[in-house]
Amino acid sequence: MSSSAHLRRLVVVWRVTISNIAINIHVQLISASCRSQTEIVQVKCIRRIPPLVHHLQDLLKRSNLVKLIKKCKDLGLGPGGFYLPGYRDGAKLNLKMMCLGKNWDPETSTYGDERPCDGSKPPIIPKEFCDLAKRAIKDSHAHIEKDSRKRYVEDVLPSMSPNICIVNFYSTSGRLGLHQDKDESQESLRRGVPVVSFSIGDSAEFLYGDQREINQVEKIRLESGDVLIFGGKARNIYHGVSTIFPDTAPKLLLEETNLRAGRLNLTFREY
C-alpha cells in the first residue's frame, strides 16, 4: 500500500471513529434525558411524576379511611346514592357511582342538579371530605416549594374549593378506560384547578399519559390511603384504571368497616 493510500485509510478510520464517538455520546445524552423525564422523584411520602402528577403515598390514615367508608355507605344507601351508570347505546360502566355536590351524567358528559335516570338530587359533600382534599393540596404545595424553590406554588398547582365529588366503587373486575376529566367549567379548566383522587380498599393499576394510546401510557400502583393529584399543566392528562388487585386491602380496615372486595375511589373537582 502506498503512503498516500495508507494516509487516506487512516483519515477514513479516524473520521469513522470520531463519528461513532459522537453518535455514542448523543445516544447516551438522549437516554439520560429520557430517564430524567420519566424518573419518579420521592420525598418522604410524596412522589412527583412528570408532568406534575403528585402521588401522596399513605396520606390517609386508617381513622380517615374508616370515616370515609362509613359515610359513603350511609350516603350510598340513600337518595342519589350508588347506581350503575351507562351510556345512550346501553353500555354500562364497570363500576358503581355516586355523585356528591353536583351530578355528572355519563350520557351527556355534563353536570346538573339532579340525576336524569331517577330525578334524585346529589347529596351534599361532607365537610370532612373537603377538608382532607384541601389538606392534600397543601401537602403538595409544601413539597413543590421545597423541591423547586418556587415562591408562587399556585402557578404550578392551584388551590381548590371542591364542590363536586364523584365516588366510584370498582369490584375486583372493575375497569375504567382512558379519558380526560374535561366537563368542568371553562374557567376551572383554564386555571388548571386540580383533580384530587382518594384510593381506598384494594390496590389498583392507574394509567396516565398525554395521549389516548394504551401502549404509550405510564402505569402506577395506587394503594389504600394513597392520594393522587393532577392539576396545572397536567390537568388534562388521559387516565384510567386497568386492574384491581384482589385481596390487597388492609385486613384491619376490612374488619373495622366490612368493606366488600374492590376499590372505593373519591375524586374531588371544582366546577
N, C-alpha and C positions, 0 to 999 in steps of 0.2 A: 504494500500500500504506500502511495506517495505521501510525502509530508503534508501537502495541501489537502489531500483527501482525508488523511488522518485528522487534520485540524478541523475540517468541516464536520467529521463524525463527532469530534469532541464538542463542537458547538451545538450540534443537534442534541446530543445526550444531555448537555448542560441545560439547554432550553427545556427539554422534556422534564428533567429533574426539578428545575425551578417551577415549571408549570404544575407538576404533581404536588410539590410542597404547597403552592398557593391553593390548589384545589383542596388538599387535605386540611389546610388551615381554615379555608372557607367553610368546609363541611363541619369542622369542629365548632366554628363560631355559630353556624346555623343550629347545630344540635344543642349547644349551650343556650342559645336564645329560646329554642322551643321548650327546653326544660324549665327555663325561668318563667315562661308564660303559663305553664301548667302546674308548677310546683305549688304545693299546699303549704302555706305558712301557718305554723302553730304557735300560739302564745297562750299559755295557761289552757283554758278550755275553749278558746275561740280559734277557729280556722277560717282564714280568708281565702276564698277560692276565686281566682280570676274568672269573669270580670266582676270583682267586688261582690261576690256572694259570701255571706257570713254564716258560718256553721258554729253555733254555740253549743258545745257538747255538754250534755248532762246539766243544763242550766236549770231545768225544772226538777225540783226535788220531789221525793215521794209524797210529802204532805201536799205540795202543789198539785201533783197528779191525781191524788185521791179526791181532792175537792173538785177538780176539773171533770173527772169521770162521773162523780155522783151528780153534779149539777147538769151535765149533759144528759145523763139518764133521765133525770126529772123533767127537763125541758123536752127531751126527745119523745116522751110518752104523752105530752100534752098537745094542744092545738098548735099547728105549724111545726110539729116535731118531725122525726125521721120518716122519710119516704123513699121510694125507688124512682129516681128521676129518669126521664127518657127524652128522645128527640121526636120530631114530627113524623119520621119514617117508621116509628115504632121501636127503634133500637133503644135498649136500656143501658145506662151506665153500670159499670161493675162495682157499684158501691151504694151505700145508703147515705142520704144527705139531709141536712137541716140547716136552714139559714137563720141567722140572728141579725137584728137591726134592719136589714133590707133583704127582700127575696131576690135570688138570682134564678132566672128561668133559662135552662139549657136549650129550650126550643127556639127562643128568640135572642139569646145572649144579651138580655137586658135585665136591669134591676127594677123592682117595683115594691109597692107596699103590701101586696098580698100574693099568695100563690095561686096561679091560674087554675091548677088542676082541682083545687077544692075550696078556694076563696079564703083560706086561713091566713092570718097575719103573722109575720115572723116574730118570735119572742124578742124582747129587749136583750141586748148583750149585758151580761152581769158585769158590774164594775170591776170585780176582782180579775176577770178575764182581761179587760183592757189594761189594768194596772200591770199585769205580767207582760203583756205585749210591749208596753212603753218601757218597762224595765229592760227588756231585751234590746231595745233600740239604744238605750243609754249605755248598756254594757258594750255594744258595738261602737258607739261614739268614743268611749274611753279607749278602746283598742285602736281605732283609727288615729286618734290624736297621739297616742304613744308610738304607734308603728310608723306613721308617715309624718308626724310632727306638724300636721295641718291644724291651724287655729280655727278654721271655719269648717267643722266637720259636717255641717248641714249641707255644704256644697257636694259632699261625697255621698252622704246618706241622710236625706231629710227626715225630720221628726214626723210623727203622725198622731192623729186622734182617731183611732179606729171607730167607724160606725157600721161596719159590716164584719161579720164572722161567719164563714162557711165551714160547717162541721161535717166531715165525711167519715164514714166508717167503712173500712175495707175488710172483707173477710179474707181468709188466707189465700183465696183465689182472686182477690180483687186486683184491678189494674186501672190505670188512667193514662191515656195516650198523650203524646206530646202536644202541648198547646201553649198559648200565651194568655195571661190574665190582662185583658185589654178592654174590659167592659165598664171600667170606672169612668169618671168624668174626664174630659179632656184636660182640665186644669190639674187634676190629680196625676194623670199620666205625664203631662208636660213637666211637672215638678219632680217626677220620679219618686213619688211617695211610695214607700216600700210595701211589700207583702211580707207578713211575719207568720211563719208556719210552726205549729207545735206538733211534735210526734209523741204518741202515747201508745203503749202496748207492744205488739210485735214490731220488729225491725223491718225496714223497707229499703229497697234499692231505688234511689232517686236519680232521675236523668235530667240533664240540663245542657243547653247549648245555644249557640247563636242562630242555628238553622233547624228547620224541622226535618232533620235527616237522622234516622235512628242509628246509622253507622258512623255518625260524626259527633255524637253526644258524649259528654263526660258522665261518670257514674260515681255516686257516693252513697254510703250506707248510713241511714238515719236510724238511731236507736231511741228507745223510750226516754223521754226527758230532754231530747235534743230540740233546739230551735234553729230554724233556717230563715235567713233574711235576704231578700234581694230587692234592691231599690237603686235610685240614682241611675247611672248608665246601664245597670243590669236589670232595670225594671221590666223590660220586655223580653227577657230570655224565654226560650221554649223550655218546657219542663214537663215531667210526668213521673209516674210510678210504674215500674216494670215488674217488681216482685215483692211479695210479702213473705218474710221468712217465718215459718211456723215455729211455735214453741220457743220464741226468743224474748218474750215479755218477762219482766222481773217477777219471780214467783211471789214475793211478798206483796207486790202490787195487785196481783190477781187474787190472792187470798183476801186482801182487805176490801176489794171492790167488786169481786165476782165478775170482772170484765171478761167478756167472751173472747174466744180466739180471734185475732185480727188486729188491725191498726186503727186507732182513733186519731184523726188529724184535724186541727183547727187552723184555719188561715184567716188572718186579720187584714182588712184593707180599709182605706179611707175613700169614700165615694167622691 
